[in-house]
Amino acid sequence: MKDYKTNRFVLFQNDSKKAENHPDYRGLALVTQDMVGKELEIAGWVQEDKKGGQYISGTIQLKREKNDTKKEVEEDIPF
């Protein structure tokens, strides 16, 4: 993939959509080896190209574990 940044994706409108069940957007993603087979979080932003067309670009990262800090604090209280 040329000029794509690692752990990013891009989706463009599917110009070849011929049926309702075809995807509205299609694109590419490049992820690092450590992300293969793991749950990932993605975030996307609508962008506009030089011709005024819209596309979605975004980031991909490993899913963050939710820290239950309230539970940790309660366990530290001796009473």
Beta strands, then each sheet from edge to edge (+ up, - down):
strand 1: 8-13
strand 2: 25-30
strand 3: 40-48
strand 4: 54-62
sheet 1: 2+ 1- 4+ 3-
end
